[in-house]
Amino acid sequence: ISFEKHKSGAVPGQRQNSMRFVDEAKIQVRAGKGGHGCVSFRREKFVPRGGPDGGNGGEGGSVYLRADNRLLSLYDFRLKRLYEAQNGQPGQGSQCDGKKGTDLVLGLPVGTLVFAEGPEGERLLADLSEPDSLALAARGGRGGKGNEHFKSATMRAPRFAQPGEPGEELNLRLELKILADAGLIGLPNAGKSTFISRVSAARPKIAAYPFTTLTPNLGVMIDEVDPDKRMVIADIPGLIEGAHAGQGLGHRFLKHVERTRFLVHMLSIEDVDDVDPWAGFELVNEELRRFDPELAERRQIEVVNKIDLVDEERLETLKARAEADGRKIFFISAREEQALEPLVAELWRLRDELARHEPLLPYEQEEAEAGEEFPDIEVIYTRE
């Protein structure tokens, strides 16, 4: 089995260039052809009628897709579009079968959806939602039977053999949807990247202007008591009014929170006024509804960040207003690490309580029956 090497994987100690983040790509995969069967007769001294001894052709190599948690982007699939497995070798005399073609295994980021394009539209071919999961993309062609296979009591010297079958060829569309337990959403400059840098080892770009985050960031929270217990948080670029119509960065990154168990909705206290303090929450929720009504109904944790910018009196007023409105809101300062413990405890609680959401499209994979014969026998005649 050969493995396709990529350069977009995460390298320890090296920060990946955010401009190389690609979450959609189209490629073509081509399985190997099966080798032709051989037409041969045994020729040895003192064996005048040795009979047919043509071997079978080898099977063509197949193309497999494997989920690799070291990869974060589909960037390399924008550079190379055609991926081919090796052809099977033809059969030879003396009942020697041809060598099977080497399979090709393509590494894809975990969370990649693979769609096969056809005349009737797209169908979901594979959902690589688990690390090291393997899916067959294109099956290699079967090798043809040699003339030794066709000998019988009534046909002692068959002078024909089968050709190898062509391998499958598919046009695939790859769509990456990051797998995370929690998704961070909110208006630009709400402090989402600062928060994820405080609760995990992620170090996203942080600056005092909107749209600092241009591509999704992933952070992993590790439980202090049980180091094997982890939670993945996805930080996506901020949303603004009109994102569904392409304003700002649009909603193209919202698909990366579709699989999350819950959402962490963060609002800067700078965007909170006295007339309608929670308008920022409603604005982003409306954009979610326009993108996907089901996503808008997902469980949310509402957070007001940057409480270090206001005095204690205003903070208490906002807390009282939230309680009066029946909203459970966590007031924190990610930069100063104030009041993070109750929020982190709530994250762990919901992580254990809620299940991860699955994609809406059904997953179907066709399996060929194990001993299936050729539908008809195509022969190649040869002169002795």
N, C-alpha and C positions, 0 to 999 in steps of 0.2 A: 504494500500500500504506500502510495506516495502522498506527501502532505504538501499543500500549497502554502508557502511561507509569505507572511505579511509583515509590514513594517509599522502598522498602526496600533500595535499592542502596547499596553502600559509597561514602561521600563522602570524598574525600581530606582528611585532617586532622581528620576528625570521627569520634568513636567512636560506633558504633551501639548503641542501647539493647538490651541482651541480652534484655529481656523481650519484645521484638518478634520473637524467633526463632520461626518456625513452620515445621515440616517436613511437615505434611500439610494438605490442603485439598480441598474438593470444589467444582467449578464446572460450569456448563452452557454449552456453546458452540453457537451457532446460525448456520449459514451463510446467506447471502442467497438469496432466491428468484430464479428466472429470470424475466425480463420476458416478457409475453405477446407473441405474434406479432400483426401488424397486418393487418386486412382493409381494403384500400384499392384504388381503381382510379384510373388516370391520368385526370385531367380537365383538358384544355387546349383552348384555342380551335383550331379546325380539326383536332382529334384526337378524333373522335367515339367511337372504339373503342380507347382507349389500352391497355386490358388491366390485369391486376392489377399493383400495384406496392407491396404491403404488405411492410415490412421485418421482419426477425427481432428477437426480444427479446434483450436483453443477458444474459449469464450473471451469476448471483449471485456475490457475493464469497465467497471461502473463508476459513477460519480456520486459521492456521498457528501453530506453536509454535517459538520460537527460543531456543536456549541462550545466555544472557547472563552472562558472567563478572563483571559488575559487581553482580549481584544475589546476595544471600546468604540470603534467606528467602522464604517463601510468604505472608508476613503480609498483603500487599495482596489476595490472593485470598480471605482471610477476610472482607474488607470488601465486596467486590463479587463476586457469584456468577455473573451472567449476562453473556456476551460475545457480541455479534452483529455479523456482517459486513453490508455494505450490499447491498440488493436490486438486481437488474439493472433497467434502464429498459425500458419496452415499446417495440416497434418503431413506426415511423411510416410515413406515405406517402412516395412518391417513392423507394422502395427504401432508406429510411434505417433502419439497424439501431439498436437501443437501446444505450445505454452500459452497459458492464460494471460490475458493482458493485465497490467498492473492497475489496480483501482486508484482513483484520485479522490482525496479527502480534502474538502475546502473548509477551513476554519472560519466561523462566523461569530460575531458577538452574541452573548447570551441575551435572549429577548428578541431575536430576529424572526420575523414572519416571512415565509417564502411562498410567493404566489407564482403559479405556472400560468403563462399566457397561452390562450388557444383561440380557435375560431369562435367558440361560444362564450368567450370572456375569460375572466380570471377565476382560478380556484385555489384555495389554500392547500399548499402541498405539505408544508411542515411548519410547526411552531417550536422553535428551539428555546424553550423556556427553562430548561434545566441544564446545568453545566455538564459537558461531555455527552449530551444526548446526540444520537446519530440518526440521520434520516437519509433514505435513498432518494436521490434526485433523478438520475437517469440510469437505467439498467443496460448493461452491456449486451451486445448481440450474442446469440448462441453460435457455437462453432458447428460447421457442417459435418455430416457423417461421411466417413471414408467408405470406399467400395467394400471393405471387409465387413461392414455392417449389413450390407444387402445380400450377402451370399446365402443361398438356401439350396435345398435338394433339387429345386427346379431351375435355379439360376446360380450356376457354379462359378461363372466368370463375369460378374457385373463390371461393365466398363463405364460406370458413371459414379458420381459422388455428389453430395450436396454442397452448395456454396454456404458461406457463413452469413448469418443475419446481420443487418446493419444495427448499430446501437441506437438507443433513444437520443433524441435531440430536443431540447426544451429551451424556451426563452423564459427566464425567471426575473421576477421583480422582488428585490429584497427591501424589506422595511423594518428598521430597527425601532423597537419600543422598549425602552430601558426598563428593566425589572427592579422595582424598589418597593419597600414596605410603606413609605410615606412620601408624599409629593408636596414640595414647598411652592405655593403660588402666592400672588399678590401684585400690587402695583409696583412700578419701578422704584428703586431706591428705598425699599421698605426694610432693608437690612437682612435679607434672606441669606446672602452669601456670608455675612458676618456670623449669623446664627449657626450655619452649617460648619463654619470653621471653629466655632467654640465647642460644639458637641461631638465633633469627629476630627479625624486627622486630615481632612480635605483642606486644601489651601487655595480656594478660588481667588480670582482677581477682585479686590475690594477698593472702591473709590467713592468719592462724594459727588457722584453725578449719575443720572439715570442711565439704564441700559449698560451698566458695567458688565453684567453677565450676558454674553452673546450666544452661548451654547450651554446645554445642561451640564450641571456638575453633580457628581455622586459623592456622598459622604457615608461612612460606615461607623455607626455607634456600637461600642462594645460594652457589655454589661460589666461593671466593676466586680460583681460577685462571681458571675459565671462567664469567663472569657470566651466560651464557645457560643454564647448567646449574642447575636448581632442583629442590627437593624440598619437597612440601607435607606438613605434619604436622598431624593432627587430634587435638586434645585434648578428650576427652569427660569428662563428670562421673564422679566416682568410683563404684565398685561396692562394695556391702556384701553380706554373707551374706543370702540371701533376696531378692536383687534380681529373680530370675525370678518371684517371687510378688508383686512390687510394693513391696518394702521399699526405703526410701531414695527415690532417684529412679527406681527400677526399672531395666529394661534397654531403655527406649525409645530411648536414644541409641546403643545398640550397633550399630544398622543403619548408622550413619555410618562404621563401620570395616569394613563388609562388603566394600568394594571395594579396600581397601588391599593393598599388596604384602606387608606384614609388620606385626607388632605390636611395640610397645615396652612391655614390662610393667614398671612401676615400683613399687617398694616402699620405704617409708620405713624407715630403720634403727631407728626407734622401735618398729616392728612386728616386729622380729626378736628372738627369744629364743634361749636356749641349748639348750632341749630340742628344739624343732622350728623351726629358724630360717627355713625356706622355706614355712611354713604359709600365709603371706599370698599367695604365688604360687598355691598349690594351691586356696585358697578362691576366688580370682577365676577360675581356670581351670575350676573346677566350675560357676560361674555361666555361663561361656561355653559349656560343654557343654550346659547346660540350655537355653540360648538357641538355639544352632546348633552341632551337633557338628562341622560342617565348619570353622566359625570357630575352634573350639577347637584344631583341628589345624594352624592356620596358623603359619607360622614366627614365632618370638618372639625378642626380645632382652630378657634379664632384666637389670634395673638395680636396684641398691640405692642410694638417694639419702640425703642429709643425713649423710654420713660425718664432717662437721665437728662433729657432736654427740658423738662418741665419741673415746676416746684411740687412739693408734697400736697399742697392744697388742691391744685388742679388735678393731680393724680387721684386723690380721694374722691373728687367730684365725678370723675369719669368712671371710677369703680362703682360708685353709687348709681350712676346712670345705667351702667351695664346690668346691674342687679335689678333695677327697676324695670328694665326692658326685657328681663328674663333671658339674658344672654350670658353664657359662661365664657368669659374672655380672660386670657392670661396676659397680664401686663409685665413685660420684661425689658431688660436692656442687654442686648446680646454683646455690645461692645464692652460694657462694664461687668458683664456676667452677673447681673442682678435678677433674682427670682427665676433662675433657670431650672432649679430642682423640681418644683411642682410640674412644670411643663414637660420635662424629660420623663418624669414618672407617668404622666398621662400618655406620652408617646409609647412607652413600654406596655402600658395597660391595653391600649387599643391594638398594638401590634400582636399581642397574644390573643385578643378577643376576636379580631376580624380576620377573615380569610382573604387571600390575595385574589383579585379579580382576573378572570380569564378573558381572552379575546372573544368577540361575539361570533366570529366565523367558525363553522365546524371544521374539524381537522379530518381529512380523509387521505388515505394512502393506499394505492392499489397494490395488491400482492399477486404475483403470478403463481400459479399452481406448480408444485415441485416436479414433477415428471411429465409436464405438458409437452406433447409432441408438436412437430411442425404442422400447421394446418394442411399443407399439401407438400408434396415432394417435388422440389425443383432439382433437376439433374443436369450435370455437365457431362457431355459425352466426350470421349477421347479415343484416339486410335491407338491400338496396341503396337 
